[in-house]
Amino acid sequence: MQFELTILGCNSALPTAYRYQTAQVLNVSERFFLIDCGEGTQIQLRRFKTSLQKINYVFISHMHGDHFIGLPGLISSMALLGRTRPLHIFGPRALKEYLDYHTKLFGGRMEFVIDFHLNNPSKKELIFEDKVVEVYSFPLYHGSIPTSGFLFREKRRLANLIKEKLQEYKIPVSQMHRIREGADFINDKGEVVPNEELTIPAPTPRSYAFCSDTSYDERLVPIVKEVDLLYHEATFSEKERELAAKRFHSTAKQAARIALKANVGKLLIGHYSARYPDTTILQEQAQEVFKNTLAVEDGTKINIPLKNREQWRQS
């Protein structure tokens, strides 16, 4: 049961020779979610060994080019590779208008449908769910540009039944699903067998929150509270704090304050200004506030295990 994030690009508006623009892919039990799609994303997908055709869902945070400009090329390559499955894209209305224009240029060469889902960047809302995962969009605070963050949460699994106990108490098949959901068992004599005697608790659902781009804003805290993994932009060091505020971005230390207040498991920082070829200073500043911080690079992979998560959260 995978829950693995791969960083495809971690720079801000200007790519460098070593870092591409914002893009990530999250694998939740073989469901591949592309989060933002900066220039060169399809190259990075190949480089880090994720098939383009495995991606069925794309989430775009806002209409700055470093977060969506790679989409036309990605869609074109999917068409050339013979894709037939629908591609679901979640984003603002302006993105649909942009893509409608570009898909017209493809003519009749596309054998698949783009299913566009408008999300509201002014409120938290459920925008996707299946039997495994829920995805929410929520507001980020990036000046006058409507911007959304995304929250991925696994759904709660049912508890596992203890085989020996089923036999011992002669539990009928008709009762097993209720017990997995948390019910006690009542036998023919009216005796109650507590649920905890019959089951092994399911692993805690895993979660990931994506916050880029945004000013420092504590309204994010209750939304991302206690997620296992938080990605929060850290465009600037503390030295450029005034510039960060002016451009509606955050510093590394501000990202760490959000992580600390929200009691998250791990903090990932990224979306670096090109002025930082070495991001050590950003990681060090964040770790002064929130120790469990990692300054990501292109190709960074973070896998959240089902078991031993408390140990993982401290590593």
N, C-alpha and C positions, 0 to 999 in steps of 0.2 A: 504494500500500500504506500505508494510514493507520495511525498509532499515535498517537492524539490524546486527551488528557485534558481534559475540561471540568469546572471547578469550579462546581457548582450552589449549594452552600452551604458556608460556611467558619466559621460561628460555633459556639459550644458550646451549652449547654443553653438559653440565652435568645437568641432571634432579635432582631435590631434592625431599624430601618427600612431599613438598607443591606445587612445580611448575614443570610442564612437559615441554618438548621441544616444539619448535615453531609449532603451528598449529592454524588456525582460520577458522571460517565458517561465510560467509556473506550471508544473506538472502535478496534478492532483489525481492520483489513481488512474493515470494514462489519459486524463483530460488535459489538453495543452492550451493554456490561456496566454496569449500574447498581450503584454501590457505596454502600451506606447510603441511607436514604430518610427524612430528617428532614421535619418539617412543611413543607408548601408545595413539595415536590419537583416535583410535576406542573406547578405554575405556572412554576417555574424551567426545566423542560424546554421548555415552550412559549416562554418568554422568550428562551432561548438556542438555539432552533430545532433541537431534537432531537425527532423524532416519538415519541410514547408507544408506538406500535405497533412501532417498530423494536427496542424493548427486549425481549429474550427471556430474559435472565439477570439476576437480582438477588442481590446478596451483602450480607448484614446482619451487622455485626460483633458486636453485643451488644444486650441488652435494656434499654437506656436510651432513653427516648422520643425524644430528639433524634436518634436514629439509625434509628428504624423507624416512627415514628408516622404518616408520610406514606403508608405502604403501602396501607391500606384505601381511601383516596381515589384513589390511582393505579389500583388494581385495579378499582374501581367505574367509573372513567372509561374504562379499557380495555374493560370490558364494554359500556358505553353506546355506544362507538365500533364495536362489532360484532366485537371480536377473536374469532378462532377458534383461533389457534395456541396451544399450551401455553406457560405462563409458568413458567420454572424458578427457584425461589427456594432459596438456600443460607443456612442459619442454624441457630441453636440450637433445641432441642426446644420451649422455651417460646414461640418465635415461631410454630411450627406450631399450637400450641394457641390462640394469640391469633388467628391468621388463620382457623382452622377456625370459630371463633365468628362472626367478621365475615362470612365467606362464606355462612354459613347465613342471615344477614340479607338477602343478595342474592336469596335464593329461587332460582327457576329462570331468573333473568335472565342468568346467565353461560353463554356458549356455548364457553368454553375451560376447560381443565384447569390447575389449579395443581399442578405437579410439585415437591414439596418434597424437598430433599436435606439431611439432617442432617449437620453437620460437627462434628468433635471439637475443641473449643477448647484441648485439653491437649497437642496434638502437631501437628507439621507433617505435612500429608498432601495428596496430589493429589485435588482434588475435581471437576475438570472438565478435559476435553481434547477437542479435535477436531484436524483436520489442520493447523491454523494455530497454535494457542495452547494452553498449559497454565496452569491456575490452581491455586495451592496456598493452603490456609489454614494459619495458624500462630499460636501463642499470643501474646497481648499480656498485659500485667500491670497490670490495672485493679482491684486489690483483690479483693473476694469475687465480683465479677461476671465470669462466664466470657466472655472476649472474644477475638475472632479478628482477625488481620490477613490481608491477601490479597496474594499475589504472582502477577503475570501475566508469563509468559515466552513469547515467540514460539518456535515450533519452528525448528530449524535448516533453512534452505533448502538445496536442492541447488545445486552449482556450475553456472555457465553454460558451455556448450561453445563453443569457438572454431570457427566454421564453416569457416574456411580450413584449420585443422588437421585437421578431420574429412575433408576432401577430400584433403589432402596425404598422409595416412597411410591413406586408404581404410578408415576405421573403420566396421564394420558396425553397423546399427541395434541389433542384439542386445547390443552392448557399451556402448552409450551411457549407459544408466542406471547401470551399475556405475562408469563413469568419472565421472559426475556425483556419485556417492557418495564418490569419492576414490580409486578404483582406477587403477593404471597400465594402459597398453595394451601388450600383447605381440603382435607381428605374426607372420606365418606363418614367418618366419625365426628366431623366438625373441628378436628385438630388443625391448628395453623402451623405451617412450616415457613419460617421467615425466608424472604427472598434471598438474603445474603448467604443463607446456608445452601442454596440451590444454584447460585450463579457466581461467575467470575466477572467483575465489572469490566465493561468495554473500555478501551483506551479513550482518554479525553480527546475530543475533537481538536484538530490543529487549526491555526489561523495565521493569516498574513495581511498586513495593511500597507498600502502603497500611497505615499504622500509626496508628490512632486508635481508642480512647483507651488510653493506657498510661503508667505510671510510667517514669522513666528506668531502663532495664535493658539491660545489655550482652549479654544472651543473644540480643538481636535482631541483633547484628552479623553473625554467620555466615549468618543467614537472608537478610539483605538485601544481603550483600556484593556490591559492584560492580554493583548495578542502575543502569540509566541514570537512573531517576527515583525518588526516595523522597519520599513524603508522610509527615510525622511531626507529630503534634499538638504544638502550642506554646501551651498554654492560658494560661500566665502568663509574665511577665517574671522576670528573675533576682531582683528585689526580693521577689517572692512565692514564692521557692523552697520555703520551709517549708510554705506553703499548698499548693503543687503536690504535695509529697510526701504531705501529709495527705489530699488528695483523689485520690491515685493518678493524677496527671497529670504533665506535663513542662513545663519552661520552654523558651523558644526556644533558649537556649544548650545545654541538654541534648540537644535534638533535633539540633543541629549537631554535638555530640560523637559521636552515633551515626553521622551522615553521614560524618564525618571518619574514624572507626575502620573504617567499612565501605567507604570509598573509592568512594562513589557518584558518579554523574555530576552530578546536580543535586538539591538539597533544596528541597522545597516545605513551608512551615509553614502551619498553619491551626488550626481548632478554638479560636478565640480566645475568651477571656472577654469578656463585654459591657462590661467596664470599660475596654476599649481601643478607643475609636472610631477612633483613629489607630494603626495597627500598625507605624509606623516604628521605634519603640523595639525591638519584637520582631525585626524584620528586622536592625536594626543589631547587636543582641546576638548573633544567630545568625551573622552575617557576621564577627564577631570571631573565631569558631572555624572556620567553613566559609564561605568567600567566596561560592561559587556557590549562594547561598540566595535564594529568592524568597518573600516573604509574599504568599500568594494572596488574591484577592478573588473574590466571586461573579462568574462570567463569565470568569475567567482561563482561557485555553486554552494548552496546552503540546503542541506537536507534535514528536515525535522523528523526525528524518529518517532514511531508510535510508542515505544517503551523507553524508559529511562529519560523522560523529557526533563525532569527536574535537574538531572545531571547535565543534560545538554544545555539547558537555560543558563547554567553557571559556567559553561566552558568557554 
